[in-house]
């Protein structure tokens, strides 16, 4: 993927005949949205129930022809139901915090915490 925005094509390179099929694929994906959040202008976070492999395949193919789009696919996880609610919540939040920590470590310049997120 290019890091120079001048190298990014201004238009989609997907052949015109294939565009309705690609749009149908995205319509199918969007039908599985169970959560959404506009993070910033031009940045939308979606939570979908579609299989992760299908999402990764579609977004990879879209990036090949439309490199001006950027997709980040995070793996899903389920919350255990062991009968010990406190332990299940602790385990789930530990996983959530690990994901957030990875985001922060990947791009620390984009984060500002005004409280102690992680204790010593």
QUIJO-V577496 format. One record per run of one state. SS is the DSSP state (a for helix, b for strand, c for the rest). FROM is the first residue (numbers start at 1). LEN is the number of residues. Records with the same first field share a line. If there is no record, write none. Layout:
SS = FROM-LEN  FROM-LEN
This chain:
c = 1-4  8-8  31-2  41-2  49-3  66-19  107-1  111-10
a = 5-3  16-15  52-14  85-22  108-3
b = 33-8  43-6
